Amino acid sequence: MKIRQHAESHVVELDDGSQWQIYPGDLATTLSWKPETDLRLERNGDRTSSHVLVNAADQSRVRVIAAGDTWSDGEVKKALKGG
């Protein structure tokens, strides 16, 4: 899948029309993304996010949830503290 729109730093729209909110701790990973970046969406089994977007070129991964969903405050704080 390719990026259709990434106007807001924390939300990405893919060429299939789906919109994903990027985990706050993973935003730096998306700075190199360009419209031609090939991404793969995979289900994620952790409590922080429902899915991950994987960059096919370098296999970097960012945690995402569907745009409009909300992050669990406790899980985000815990993850950002490294615990």
mmCIF file of the N, C-alpha and C atoms, coordinates in Angstrom:
data_MODEL
# 
_entry.id   MODEL 
# 
loop_
_atom_site.group_PDB 
_atom_site.id 
_atom_site.type_symbol 
_atom_site.label_atom_id 
_atom_site.label_alt_id 
_atom_site.label_comp_id 
_atom_site.label_asym_id 
_atom_site.label_entity_id 
_atom_site.label_seq_id 
_atom_site.pdbx_PDB_ins_code 
_atom_site.Cartn_x 
_atom_site.Cartn_y 
_atom_site.Cartn_z 
_atom_site.occupancy 
_atom_site.B_iso_or_equiv 
_atom_site.pdbx_formal_charge 
_atom_site.auth_seq_id 
_atom_site.auth_comp_id 
_atom_site.auth_asym_id 
_atom_site.auth_atom_id 
_atom_site.pdbx_PDB_model_num 
ATOM 1   N N  . MET A 1 1  ? 0.841   -1.174 0.000  1.00 0.00 ? 1  MET A N  1 
ATOM 2   C CA . MET A 1 1  ? 0.000   0.000  0.000  1.00 0.00 ? 1  MET A CA 1 
ATOM 3   C C  . MET A 1 1  ? 0.887   1.237  0.000  1.00 0.00 ? 1  MET A C  1 
ATOM 4   N N  . LYS A 1 2  ? 0.396   2.261  -0.599 1.00 0.00 ? 2  LYS A N  1 
ATOM 5   C CA . LYS A 1 2  ? 1.104   3.542  -0.661 1.00 0.00 ? 2  LYS A CA 1 
ATOM 6   C C  . LYS A 1 2  ? 0.373   4.567  0.192  1.00 0.00 ? 2  LYS A C  1 
ATOM 7   N N  . ILE A 1 3  ? 1.065   5.639  0.513  1.00 0.00 ? 3  ILE A N  1 
ATOM 8   C CA . ILE A 1 3  ? 0.490   6.726  1.292  1.00 0.00 ? 3  ILE A CA 1 
ATOM 9   C C  . ILE A 1 3  ? -0.295  7.640  0.361  1.00 0.00 ? 3  ILE A C  1 
ATOM 10  N N  . ARG A 1 4  ? -1.556  7.852  0.676  1.00 0.00 ? 4  ARG A N  1 
ATOM 11  C CA . ARG A 1 4  ? -2.363  8.808  -0.081 1.00 0.00 ? 4  ARG A CA 1 
ATOM 12  C C  . ARG A 1 4  ? -2.198  10.200 0.516  1.00 0.00 ? 4  ARG A C  1 
ATOM 13  N N  . GLN A 1 5  ? -2.184  10.257 1.855  1.00 0.00 ? 5  GLN A N  1 
ATOM 14  C CA . GLN A 1 5  ? -2.086  11.553 2.523  1.00 0.00 ? 5  GLN A CA 1 
ATOM 15  C C  . GLN A 1 5  ? -1.457  11.360 3.894  1.00 0.00 ? 5  GLN A C  1 
ATOM 16  N N  . HIS A 1 6  ? -0.555  12.274 4.243  1.00 0.00 ? 6  HIS A N  1 
ATOM 17  C CA . HIS A 1 6  ? 0.085   12.261 5.552  1.00 0.00 ? 6  HIS A CA 1 
ATOM 18  C C  . HIS A 1 6  ? 0.274   13.708 5.999  1.00 0.00 ? 6  HIS A C  1 
ATOM 19  N N  . ALA A 1 7  ? -0.822  14.461 5.907  1.00 0.00 ? 7  ALA A N  1 
ATOM 20  C CA . ALA A 1 7  ? -0.784  15.896 6.192  1.00 0.00 ? 7  ALA A CA 1 
ATOM 21  C C  . ALA A 1 7  ? -0.587  16.175 7.677  1.00 0.00 ? 7  ALA A C  1 
ATOM 22  N N  . GLU A 1 8  ? -1.251  15.395 8.514  1.00 0.00 ? 8  GLU A N  1 
ATOM 23  C CA . GLU A 1 8  ? -1.075  15.532 9.955  1.00 0.00 ? 8  GLU A CA 1 
ATOM 24  C C  . GLU A 1 8  ? -0.011  14.528 10.367 1.00 0.00 ? 8  GLU A C  1 
ATOM 25  N N  . SER A 1 9  ? 0.879   14.921 11.239 1.00 0.00 ? 9  SER A N  1 
ATOM 26  C CA . SER A 1 9  ? 1.992   14.042 11.587 1.00 0.00 ? 9  SER A CA 1 
ATOM 27  C C  . SER A 1 9  ? 1.542   12.744 12.241 1.00 0.00 ? 9  SER A C  1 
ATOM 28  N N  . HIS A 1 10 ? 0.397   12.753 12.892 1.00 0.00 ? 10 HIS A N  1 
ATOM 29  C CA . HIS A 1 10 ? -0.025  11.561 13.622 1.00 0.00 ? 10 HIS A CA 1 
ATOM 30  C C  . HIS A 1 10 ? -1.078  10.717 12.901 1.00 0.00 ? 10 HIS A C  1 
ATOM 31  N N  . VAL A 1 11 ? -1.522  11.132 11.721 1.00 0.00 ? 11 VAL A N  1 
ATOM 32  C CA . VAL A 1 11 ? -2.519  10.367 10.971 1.00 0.00 ? 11 VAL A CA 1 
ATOM 33  C C  . VAL A 1 11 ? -2.021  10.150 9.546  1.00 0.00 ? 11 VAL A C  1 
ATOM 34  N N  . VAL A 1 12 ? -2.146  8.910  9.064  1.00 0.00 ? 12 VAL A N  1 
ATOM 35  C CA . VAL A 1 12 ? -1.758  8.592  7.693  1.00 0.00 ? 12 VAL A CA 1 
ATOM 36  C C  . VAL A 1 12 ? -2.953  7.938  6.996  1.00 0.00 ? 12 VAL A C  1 
ATOM 37  N N  . GLU A 1 13 ? -3.209  8.363  5.759  1.00 0.00 ? 13 GLU A N  1 
ATOM 38  C CA . GLU A 1 13 ? -4.250  7.742  4.942  1.00 0.00 ? 13 GLU A CA 1 
ATOM 39  C C  . GLU A 1 13 ? -3.563  6.935  3.848  1.00 0.00 ? 13 GLU A C  1 
ATOM 40  N N  . LEU A 1 14 ? -3.970  5.678  3.716  1.00 0.00 ? 14 LEU A N  1 
ATOM 41  C CA . LEU A 1 14 ? -3.381  4.797  2.715  1.00 0.00 ? 14 LEU A CA 1 
ATOM 42  C C  . LEU A 1 14 ? -4.198  4.807  1.437  1.00 0.00 ? 14 LEU A C  1 
ATOM 43  N N  . ASP A 1 15 ? -3.633  4.274  0.363  1.00 0.00 ? 15 ASP A N  1 
ATOM 44  C CA . ASP A 1 15 ? -4.314  4.321  -0.928 1.00 0.00 ? 15 ASP A CA 1 
ATOM 45  C C  . ASP A 1 15 ? -5.571  3.457  -0.984 1.00 0.00 ? 15 ASP A C  1 
ATOM 46  N N  . ASP A 1 16 ? -5.812  2.618  0.028  1.00 0.00 ? 16 ASP A N  1 
ATOM 47  C CA . ASP A 1 16 ? -7.069  1.861  0.082  1.00 0.00 ? 16 ASP A CA 1 
ATOM 48  C C  . ASP A 1 16 ? -8.165  2.649  0.791  1.00 0.00 ? 16 ASP A C  1 
ATOM 49  N N  . GLY A 1 17 ? -7.849  3.897  1.222  1.00 0.00 ? 17 GLY A N  1 
ATOM 50  C CA . GLY A 1 17 ? -8.816  4.757  1.891  1.00 0.00 ? 17 GLY A CA 1 
ATOM 51  C C  . GLY A 1 17 ? -8.809  4.645  3.401  1.00 0.00 ? 17 GLY A C  1 
ATOM 52  N N  . SER A 1 18 ? -8.100  3.670  3.951  1.00 0.00 ? 18 SER A N  1 
ATOM 53  C CA . SER A 1 18 ? -8.064  3.522  5.408  1.00 0.00 ? 18 SER A CA 1 
ATOM 54  C C  . SER A 1 18 ? -7.190  4.602  6.027  1.00 0.00 ? 18 SER A C  1 
ATOM 55  N N  . GLN A 1 19 ? -7.564  5.014  7.239  1.00 0.00 ? 19 GLN A N  1 
ATOM 56  C CA . GLN A 1 19 ? -6.828  6.048  7.955  1.00 0.00 ? 19 GLN A CA 1 
ATOM 57  C C  . GLN A 1 19 ? -6.378  5.485  9.290  1.00 0.00 ? 19 GLN A C  1 
ATOM 58  N N  . TRP A 1 20 ? -5.117  5.757  9.619  1.00 0.00 ? 20 TRP A N  1 
ATOM 59  C CA . TRP A 1 20 ? -4.501  5.188  10.805 1.00 0.00 ? 20 TRP A CA 1 
ATOM 60  C C  . TRP A 1 20 ? -3.816  6.264  11.629 1.00 0.00 ? 20 TRP A C  1 
ATOM 61  N N  . GLN A 1 21 ? -4.010  6.178  12.935 1.00 0.00 ? 21 GLN A N  1 
ATOM 62  C CA . GLN A 1 21 ? -3.391  7.103  13.867 1.00 0.00 ? 21 GLN A CA 1 
ATOM 63  C C  . GLN A 1 21 ? -2.095  6.463  14.373 1.00 0.00 ? 21 GLN A C  1 
ATOM 64  N N  . ILE A 1 22 ? -1.007  7.175  14.273 1.00 0.00 ? 22 ILE A N  1 
ATOM 65  C CA . ILE A 1 22 ? 0.315   6.661  14.612 1.00 0.00 ? 22 ILE A CA 1 
ATOM 66  C C  . ILE A 1 22 ? 0.582   6.867  16.102 1.00 0.00 ? 22 ILE A C  1 
ATOM 67  N N  . TYR A 1 23 ? 1.145   5.847  16.716 1.00 0.00 ? 23 TYR A N  1 
ATOM 68  C CA . TYR A 1 23 ? 1.487   5.884  18.130 1.00 0.00 ? 23 TYR A CA 1 
ATOM 69  C C  . TYR A 1 23 ? 2.459   7.035  18.391 1.00 0.00 ? 23 TYR A C  1 
ATOM 70  N N  . PRO A 1 24 ? 2.220   7.845  19.431 1.00 0.00 ? 24 PRO A N  1 
ATOM 71  C CA . PRO A 1 24 ? 3.066   9.019  19.678 1.00 0.00 ? 24 PRO A CA 1 
ATOM 72  C C  . PRO A 1 24 ? 4.565   8.702  19.761 1.00 0.00 ? 24 PRO A C  1 
ATOM 73  N N  . GLY A 1 25 ? 4.928   7.600  20.352 1.00 0.00 ? 25 GLY A N  1 
ATOM 74  C CA . GLY A 1 25 ? 6.335   7.249  20.487 1.00 0.00 ? 25 GLY A CA 1 
ATOM 75  C C  . GLY A 1 25 ? 6.993   6.794  19.189 1.00 0.00 ? 25 GLY A C  1 
ATOM 76  N N  . ASP A 1 26 ? 6.206   6.571  18.145 1.00 0.00 ? 26 ASP A N  1 
ATOM 77  C CA . ASP A 1 26 ? 6.733   6.084  16.865 1.00 0.00 ? 26 ASP A CA 1 
ATOM 78  C C  . ASP A 1 26 ? 6.760   7.149  15.776 1.00 0.00 ? 26 ASP A C  1 
ATOM 79  N N  . LEU A 1 27 ? 6.363   8.370  16.097 1.00 0.00 ? 27 LEU A N  1 
ATOM 80  C CA . LEU A 1 27 ? 6.268   9.421  15.075 1.00 0.00 ? 27 LEU A CA 1 
ATOM 81  C C  . LEU A 1 27 ? 7.587   9.687  14.363 1.00 0.00 ? 27 LEU A C  1 
ATOM 82  N N  . ALA A 1 28 ? 8.709   9.632  15.063 1.00 0.00 ? 28 ALA A N  1 
ATOM 83  C CA . ALA A 1 28 ? 10.003  9.920  14.442 1.00 0.00 ? 28 ALA A CA 1 
ATOM 84  C C  . ALA A 1 28 ? 10.295  8.959  13.295 1.00 0.00 ? 28 ALA A C  1 
ATOM 85  N N  . THR A 1 29 ? 9.828   7.736  13.397 1.00 0.00 ? 29 THR A N  1 
ATOM 86  C CA . THR A 1 29 ? 10.051  6.735  12.351 1.00 0.00 ? 29 THR A CA 1 
ATOM 87  C C  . THR A 1 29 ? 9.384   7.135  11.046 1.00 0.00 ? 29 THR A C  1 
ATOM 88  N N  . THR A 1 30 ? 8.306   7.891  11.118 1.00 0.00 ? 30 THR A N  1 
ATOM 89  C CA . THR A 1 30 ? 7.547   8.262  9.917  1.00 0.00 ? 30 THR A CA 1 
ATOM 90  C C  . THR A 1 30 ? 8.125   9.469  9.188  1.00 0.00 ? 30 THR A C  1 
ATOM 91  N N  . LEU A 1 31 ? 9.129   10.119 9.751  1.00 0.00 ? 31 LEU A N  1 
ATOM 92  C CA . LEU A 1 31 ? 9.663   11.337 9.139  1.00 0.00 ? 31 LEU A CA 1 
ATOM 93  C C  . LEU A 1 31 ? 10.258  11.089 7.755  1.00 0.00 ? 31 LEU A C  1 
ATOM 94  N N  . SER A 1 32 ? 10.722  9.883  7.501  1.00 0.00 ? 32 SER A N  1 
ATOM 95  C CA . SER A 1 32 ? 11.319  9.585  6.191  1.00 0.00 ? 32 SER A CA 1 
ATOM 96  C C  . SER A 1 32 ? 10.306  9.057  5.177  1.00 0.00 ? 32 SER A C  1 
ATOM 97  N N  . TRP A 1 33 ? 9.061   8.865  5.596  1.00 0.00 ? 33 TRP A N  1 
ATOM 98  C CA . TRP A 1 33 ? 8.041   8.348  4.677  1.00 0.00 ? 33 TRP A CA 1 
ATOM 99  C C  . TRP A 1 33 ? 7.734   9.356  3.580  1.00 0.00 ? 33 TRP A C  1 
ATOM 100 N N  . LYS A 1 34 ? 7.593   8.834  2.378  1.00 0.00 ? 34 LYS A N  1 
ATOM 101 C CA . LYS A 1 34 ? 7.228   9.643  1.212  1.00 0.00 ? 34 LYS A CA 1 
ATOM 102 C C  . LYS A 1 34 ? 6.008   8.982  0.555  1.00 0.00 ? 34 LYS A C  1 
ATOM 103 N N  . PRO A 1 35 ? 5.327   9.660  -0.359 1.00 0.00 ? 35 PRO A N  1 
ATOM 104 C CA . PRO A 1 35 ? 4.155   9.055  -0.999 1.00 0.00 ? 35 PRO A CA 1 
ATOM 105 C C  . PRO A 1 35 ? 4.453   7.707  -1.659 1.00 0.00 ? 35 PRO A C  1 
ATOM 106 N N  . GLU A 1 36 ? 5.671   7.503  -2.128 1.00 0.00 ? 36 GLU A N  1 
ATOM 107 C CA . GLU A 1 36 ? 6.001   6.236  -2.792 1.00 0.00 ? 36 GLU A CA 1 
ATOM 108 C C  . GLU A 1 36 ? 6.447   5.141  -1.815 1.00 0.00 ? 36 GLU A C  1 
ATOM 109 N N  . THR A 1 37 ? 6.512   5.463  -0.518 1.00 0.00 ? 37 THR A N  1 
ATOM 110 C CA . THR A 1 37 ? 6.885   4.453  0.482  1.00 0.00 ? 37 THR A CA 1 
ATOM 111 C C  . THR A 1 37 ? 5.858   3.324  0.467  1.00 0.00 ? 37 THR A C  1 
ATOM 112 N N  . ASP A 1 38 ? 6.349   2.105  0.346  1.00 0.00 ? 38 ASP A N  1 
ATOM 113 C CA . ASP A 1 38 ? 5.482   0.930  0.314  1.00 0.00 ? 38 ASP A CA 1 
ATOM 114 C C  . ASP A 1 38 ? 5.299   0.421  1.737  1.00 0.00 ? 38 ASP A C  1 
ATOM 115 N N  . LEU A 1 39 ? 4.047   0.421  2.211  1.00 0.00 ? 39 LEU A N  1 
ATOM 116 C CA . LEU A 1 39 ? 3.730   0.000  3.568  1.00 0.00 ? 39 LEU A CA 1 
ATOM 117 C C  . LEU A 1 39 ? 2.873   -1.256 3.555  1.00 0.00 ? 39 LEU A C  1 
ATOM 118 N N  . ARG A 1 40 ? 3.019   -2.041 4.592  1.00 0.00 ? 40 ARG A N  1 
ATOM 119 C CA . ARG A 1 40 ? 2.209   -3.247 4.771  1.00 0.00 ? 40 ARG A CA 1 
ATOM 120 C C  . ARG A 1 40 ? 1.536   -3.134 6.139  1.00 0.00 ? 40 ARG A C  1 
ATOM 121 N N  . LEU A 1 41 ? 0.237   -3.394 6.196  1.00 0.00 ? 41 LEU A N  1 
ATOM 122 C CA . LEU A 1 41 ? -0.526  -3.348 7.439  1.00 0.00 ? 41 LEU A CA 1 
ATOM 123 C C  . LEU A 1 41 ? -0.610  -4.755 8.020  1.00 0.00 ? 41 LEU A C  1 
ATOM 124 N N  . GLU A 1 42 ? -0.254  -4.883 9.293  1.00 0.00 ? 42 GLU A N  1 
ATOM 125 C CA . GLU A 1 42 ? -0.326  -6.179 9.967  1.00 0.00 ? 42 GLU A CA 1 
ATOM 126 C C  . GLU A 1 42 ? -1.036  -6.015 11.301 1.00 0.00 ? 42 GLU A C  1 
ATOM 127 N N  . ARG A 1 43 ? -1.754  -7.049 11.703 1.00 0.00 ? 43 ARG A N  1 
ATOM 128 C CA . ARG A 1 43 ? -2.372  -7.062 13.025 1.00 0.00 ? 43 ARG A CA 1 
ATOM 129 C C  . ARG A 1 43 ? -1.275  -7.125 14.070 1.00 0.00 ? 43 ARG A C  1 
ATOM 130 N N  . ASN A 1 44 ? -1.538  -6.514 15.210 1.00 0.00 ? 44 ASN A N  1 
ATOM 131 C CA . ASN A 1 44 ? -0.567  -6.472 16.297 1.00 0.00 ? 44 ASN A CA 1 
ATOM 132 C C  . ASN A 1 44 ? -1.212  -7.036 17.551 1.00 0.00 ? 44 ASN A C  1 
ATOM 133 N N  . GLY A 1 45 ? -0.499  -7.840 18.266 1.00 0.00 ? 45 GLY A N  1 
ATOM 134 C CA . GLY A 1 45 ? -1.071  -8.508 19.432 1.00 0.00 ? 45 GLY A CA 1 
ATOM 135 C C  . GLY A 1 45 ? -0.844  -7.822 20.755 1.00 0.00 ? 45 GLY A C  1 
ATOM 136 N N  . ASP A 1 46 ? -0.204  -6.648 20.769 1.00 0.00 ? 46 ASP A N  1 
ATOM 137 C CA . ASP A 1 46 ? 0.021   -6.038 22.075 1.00 0.00 ? 46 ASP A CA 1 
ATOM 138 C C  . ASP A 1 46 ? -1.153  -5.165 22.500 1.00 0.00 ? 46 ASP A C  1 
ATOM 139 N N  . ARG A 1 47 ? -1.109  -4.699 23.736 1.00 0.00 ? 47 ARG A N  1 
ATOM 140 C CA . ARG A 1 47 ? -2.229  -3.919 24.283 1.00 0.00 ? 47 ARG A CA 1 
ATOM 141 C C  . ARG A 1 47 ? -2.202  -2.463 23.851 1.00 0.00 ? 47 ARG A C  1 
ATOM 142 N N  . THR A 1 48 ? -1.085  -2.022 23.300 1.00 0.00 ? 48 THR A N  1 
ATOM 143 C CA . THR A 1 48 ? -0.957  -0.618 22.931 1.00 0.00 ? 48 THR A CA 1 
ATOM 144 C C  . THR A 1 48 ? -1.669  -0.296 21.628 1.00 0.00 ? 48 THR A C  1 
ATOM 145 N N  . SER A 1 49 ? -1.551  -1.181 20.630 1.00 0.00 ? 49 SER A N  1 
ATOM 146 C CA . SER A 1 49 ? -2.118  -0.880 19.314 1.00 0.00 ? 49 SER A CA 1 
ATOM 147 C C  . SER A 1 49 ? -2.745  -2.123 18.703 1.00 0.00 ? 49 SER A C  1 
ATOM 148 N N  . SER A 1 50 ? -3.646  -1.887 17.767 1.00 0.00 ? 50 SER A N  1 
ATOM 149 C CA . SER A 1 50 ? -4.326  -3.008 17.103 1.00 0.00 ? 50 SER A CA 1 
ATOM 150 C C  . SER A 1 50 ? -3.556  -3.509 15.886 1.00 0.00 ? 50 SER A C  1 
ATOM 151 N N  . HIS A 1 51 ? -2.759  -2.627 15.276 1.00 0.00 ? 51 HIS A N  1 
ATOM 152 C CA . HIS A 1 51 ? -2.039  -2.951 14.043 1.00 0.00 ? 51 HIS A CA 1 
ATOM 153 C C  . HIS A 1 51 ? -0.663  -2.285 14.038 1.00 0.00 ? 51 HIS A C  1 
ATOM 154 N N  . VAL A 1 52 ? 0.157   -2.689 13.089 1.00 0.00 ? 52 VAL A N  1 
ATOM 155 C CA . VAL A 1 52 ? 1.426   -2.006 12.815 1.00 0.00 ? 52 VAL A CA 1 
ATOM 156 C C  . VAL A 1 52 ? 1.502   -1.755 11.319 1.00 0.00 ? 52 VAL A C  1 
ATOM 157 N N  . LEU A 1 53 ? 2.140   -0.657 10.953 1.00 0.00 ? 53 LEU A N  1 
ATOM 158 C CA . LEU A 1 53 ? 2.482   -0.392 9.560  1.00 0.00 ? 53 LEU A CA 1 
ATOM 159 C C  . LEU A 1 53 ? 3.964   -0.701 9.415  1.00 0.00 ? 53 LEU A C  1 
ATOM 160 N N  . VAL A 1 54 ? 4.294   -1.532 8.433  1.00 0.00 ? 54 VAL A N  1 
ATOM 161 C CA . VAL A 1 54 ? 5.670   -1.960 8.206  1.00 0.00 ? 54 VAL A CA 1 
ATOM 162 C C  . VAL A 1 54 ? 6.160   -1.359 6.893  1.00 0.00 ? 54 VAL A C  1 
ATOM 163 N N  . ASN A 1 55 ? 7.277   -0.664 6.944  1.00 0.00 ? 55 ASN A N  1 
ATOM 164 C CA . ASN A 1 55 ? 7.909   -0.104 5.756  1.00 0.00 ? 55 ASN A CA 1 
ATOM 165 C C  . ASN A 1 55 ? 8.623   -1.248 5.033  1.00 0.00 ? 55 ASN A C  1 
ATOM 166 N N  . ALA A 1 56 ? 8.210   -1.559 3.829  1.00 0.00 ? 56 ALA A N  1 
ATOM 167 C CA . ALA A 1 56 ? 8.762   -2.690 3.081  1.00 0.00 ? 56 ALA A CA 1 
ATOM 168 C C  . ALA A 1 56 ? 10.250  -2.515 2.776  1.00 0.00 ? 56 ALA A C  1 
ATOM 169 N N  . ALA A 1 57 ? 10.711  -1.282 2.648  1.00 0.00 ? 57 ALA A N  1 
ATOM 170 C CA . ALA A 1 57 ? 12.108  -1.035 2.280  1.00 0.00 ? 57 ALA A CA 1 
ATOM 171 C C  . ALA A 1 57 ? 13.077  -1.358 3.410  1.00 0.00 ? 57 ALA A C  1 
ATOM 172 N N  . ASP A 1 58 ? 12.752  -0.941 4.628  1.00 0.00 ? 58 ASP A N  1 
ATOM 173 C CA . ASP A 1 58 ? 13.694  -1.135 5.736  1.00 0.00 ? 58 ASP A CA 1 
ATOM 174 C C  . ASP A 1 58 ? 13.130  -1.948 6.897  1.00 0.00 ? 58 ASP A C  1 
ATOM 175 N N  . GLN A 1 59 ? 11.891  -2.410 6.746  1.00 0.00 ? 59 GLN A N  1 
ATOM 176 C CA . GLN A 1 59 ? 11.216  -3.238 7.752  1.00 0.00 ? 59 GLN A CA 1 
ATOM 177 C C  . GLN A 1 59 ? 10.957  -2.515 9.078  1.00 0.00 ? 59 GLN A C  1 
ATOM 178 N N  . SER A 1 60 ? 11.074  -1.172 9.088  1.00 0.00 ? 60 SER A N  1 
ATOM 179 C CA . SER A 1 60 ? 10.734  -0.430 10.299 1.00 0.00 ? 60 SER A CA 1 
ATOM 180 C C  . SER A 1 60 ? 9.230   -0.535 10.521 1.00 0.00 ? 60 SER A C  1 
ATOM 181 N N  . ARG A 1 61 ? 8.838   -0.484 11.781 1.00 0.00 ? 61 ARG A N  1 
ATOM 182 C CA . ARG A 1 61 ? 7.440   -0.691 12.158 1.00 0.00 ? 61 ARG A CA 1 
ATOM 183 C C  . ARG A 1 61 ? 6.953   0.449  13.038 1.00 0.00 ? 61 ARG A C  1 
ATOM 184 N N  . VAL A 1 62 ? 5.716   0.888  12.805 1.00 0.00 ? 62 VAL A N  1 
ATOM 185 C CA . VAL A 1 62 ? 5.081   1.852  13.698 1.00 0.00 ? 62 VAL A CA 1 
ATOM 186 C C  . VAL A 1 62 ? 3.740   1.287  14.137 1.00 0.00 ? 62 VAL A C  1 
ATOM 187 N N  . ARG A 1 63 ? 3.438   1.494  15.399 1.00 0.00 ? 63 ARG A N  1 
ATOM 188 C CA . ARG A 1 63 ? 2.163   1.025  15.951 1.00 0.00 ? 63 ARG A CA 1 
ATOM 189 C C  . ARG A 1 63 ? 1.064   2.000  15.565 1.00 0.00 ? 63 ARG A C  1 
ATOM 190 N N  . VAL A 1 64 ? -0.105  1.476  15.203 1.00 0.00 ? 64 VAL A N  1 
ATOM 191 C CA . VAL A 1 64 ? -1.220  2.315  14.781 1.00 0.00 ? 64 VAL A CA 1 
ATOM 192 C C  . VAL A 1 64 ? -2.543  1.769  15.307 1.00 0.00 ? 64 VAL A C  1 
ATOM 193 N N  . ILE A 1 65 ? -3.507  2.665  15.384 1.00 0.00 ? 65 ILE A N  1 
ATOM 194 C CA . ILE A 1 65 ? -4.905  2.301  15.613 1.00 0.00 ? 65 ILE A CA 1 
ATOM 195 C C  . ILE A 1 65 ? -5.722  3.033  14.557 1.00 0.00 ? 65 ILE A C  1 
ATOM 196 N N  . ALA A 1 66 ? -6.937  2.586  14.342 1.00 0.00 ? 66 ALA A N  1 
ATOM 197 C CA . ALA A 1 66 ? -7.804  3.252  13.370 1.00 0.00 ? 66 ALA A CA 1 
ATOM 198 C C  . ALA A 1 66 ? -7.997  4.712  13.776 1.00 0.00 ? 66 ALA A C  1 
ATOM 199 N N  . ALA A 1 67 ? -7.941  5.602  12.782 1.00 0.00 ? 67 ALA A N  1 
ATOM 200 C CA . ALA A 1 67 ? -8.173  7.022  13.054 1.00 0.00 ? 67 ALA A CA 1 
ATOM 201 C C  . ALA A 1 67 ? -9.541  7.168  13.698 1.00 0.00 ? 67 ALA A C  1 
ATOM 202 N N  . GLY A 1 68 ? -9.614  7.971  14.723 1.00 0.00 ? 68 GLY A N  1 
ATOM 203 C CA . GLY A 1 68 ? -10.866 8.157  15.449 1.00 0.00 ? 68 GLY A CA 1 
ATOM 204 C C  . GLY A 1 68 ? -10.923 7.341  16.725 1.00 0.00 ? 68 GLY A C  1 
ATOM 205 N N  . ASP A 1 69 ? -10.145 6.252  16.799 1.00 0.00 ? 69 ASP A N  1 
ATOM 206 C CA . ASP A 1 69 ? -10.049 5.487  18.037 1.00 0.00 ? 69 ASP A CA 1 
ATOM 207 C C  . ASP A 1 69 ? -9.164  6.266  19.002 1.00 0.00 ? 69 ASP A C  1 
ATOM 208 N N  . THR A 1 70 ? -9.167  5.871  20.276 1.00 0.00 ? 70 THR A N  1 
ATOM 209 C CA . THR A 1 70 ? -8.334  6.552  21.261 1.00 0.00 ? 70 THR A CA 1 
ATOM 210 C C  . THR A 1 70 ? -7.342  5.575  21.874 1.00 0.00 ? 70 THR A C  1 
ATOM 211 N N  . TRP A 1 71 ? -6.184  6.103  22.174 1.00 0.00 ? 71 TRP A N  1 
ATOM 212 C CA . TRP A 1 71 ? -5.150  5.302  22.823 1.00 0.00 ? 71 TRP A CA 1 
ATOM 213 C C  . TRP A 1 71 ? -5.507  5.133  24.290 1.00 0.00 ? 71 TRP A C  1 
ATOM 214 N N  . SER A 1 72 ? -5.133  4.026  24.864 1.00 0.00 ? 72 SER A N  1 
ATOM 215 C CA . SER A 1 72 ? -5.273  3.809  26.298 1.00 0.00 ? 72 SER A CA 1 
ATOM 216 C C  . SER A 1 72 ? -4.224  4.661  26.993 1.00 0.00 ? 72 SER A C  1 
ATOM 217 N N  . ASP A 1 73 ? -4.664  5.654  27.786 1.00 0.00 ? 73 ASP A N  1 
ATOM 218 C CA . ASP A 1 73 ? -3.721  6.560  28.441 1.00 0.00 ? 73 ASP A CA 1 
ATOM 219 C C  . ASP A 1 73 ? -2.694  5.816  29.274 1.00 0.00 ? 73 ASP A C  1 
ATOM 220 N N  . GLY A 1 74 ? -3.138  4.832  30.004 1.00 0.00 ? 74 GLY A N  1 
ATOM 221 C CA . GLY A 1 74 ? -2.224  4.078  30.862 1.00 0.00 ? 74 GLY A CA 1 
ATOM 222 C C  . GLY A 1 74 ? -1.166  3.346  30.058 1.00 0.00 ? 74 GLY A C  1 
ATOM 223 N N  . GLU A 1 75 ? -1.553  2.723  28.961 1.00 0.00 ? 75 GLU A N  1 
ATOM 224 C CA . GLU A 1 75 ? -0.594  1.983  28.139 1.00 0.00 ? 75 GLU A CA 1 
ATOM 225 C C  . GLU A 1 75 ? 0.386   2.931  27.456 1.00 0.00 ? 75 GLU A C  1 
ATOM 226 N N  . VAL A 1 76 ? -0.085  4.076  26.991 1.00 0.00 ? 76 VAL A N  1 
ATOM 227 C CA . VAL A 1 76 ? 0.793   5.041  26.322 1.00 0.00 ? 76 VAL A CA 1 
ATOM 228 C C  . VAL A 1 76 ? 1.812   5.580  27.332 1.00 0.00 ? 76 VAL A C  1 
ATOM 229 N N  . LYS A 1 77 ? 1.367   5.982  28.505 1.00 0.00 ? 77 LYS A N  1 
ATOM 230 C CA . LYS A 1 77 ? 2.281   6.517  29.521 1.00 0.00 ? 77 LYS A CA 1 
ATOM 231 C C  . LYS A 1 77 ? 3.304   5.473  29.917 1.00 0.00 ? 77 LYS A C  1 
ATOM 232 N N  . LYS A 1 78 ? 2.845   4.243  30.105 1.00 0.00 ? 78 LYS A N  1 
ATOM 233 C CA . LYS A 1 78 ? 3.745   3.149  30.490 1.00 0.00 ? 78 LYS A CA 1 
ATOM 234 C C  . LYS A 1 78 ? 4.798   2.903  29.413 1.00 0.00 ? 78 LYS A C  1 
ATOM 235 N N  . ALA A 1 79 ? 4.374   2.855  28.155 1.00 0.00 ? 79 ALA A N  1 
ATOM 236 C CA . ALA A 1 79 ? 5.290   2.592  27.044 1.00 0.00 ? 79 ALA A CA 1 
ATOM 237 C C  . ALA A 1 79 ? 6.279   3.737  26.855 1.00 0.00 ? 79 ALA A C  1 
ATOM 238 N N  . LEU A 1 80 ? 5.834   4.983  26.984 1.00 0.00 ? 80 LEU A N  1 
ATOM 239 C CA . LEU A 1 80 ? 6.716   6.119  26.796 1.00 0.00 ? 80 LEU A CA 1 
ATOM 240 C C  . LEU A 1 80 ? 7.749   6.221  27.913 1.00 0.00 ? 80 LEU A C  1 
ATOM 241 N N  . LYS A 1 81 ? 7.408   5.698  29.091 1.00 0.00 ? 81 LYS A N  1 
ATOM 242 C CA . LYS A 1 81 ? 8.357   5.682  30.209 1.00 0.00 ? 81 LYS A CA 1 
ATOM 243 C C  . LYS A 1 81 ? 9.322   4.520  30.087 1.00 0.00 ? 81 LYS A C  1 
ATOM 244 N N  . GLY A 1 82 ? 9.059   3.611  29.145 1.00 0.00 ? 82 GLY A N  1 
ATOM 245 C CA . GLY A 1 82 ? 9.957   2.478  28.948 1.00 0.00 ? 82 GLY A CA 1 
ATOM 246 C C  . GLY A 1 82 ? 9.618   1.286  29.802 1.00 0.00 ? 82 GLY A C  1 
ATOM 247 N N  . GLY A 1 83 ? 8.419   1.262  30.375 1.00 0.00 ? 83 GLY A N  1 
ATOM 248 C CA . GLY A 1 83 ? 8.052   0.163  31.276 1.00 0.00 ? 83 GLY A CA 1 
ATOM 249 C C  . GLY A 1 83 ? 6.991   -0.632 30.699 1.00 0.00 ? 83 GLY A C  1 
# 
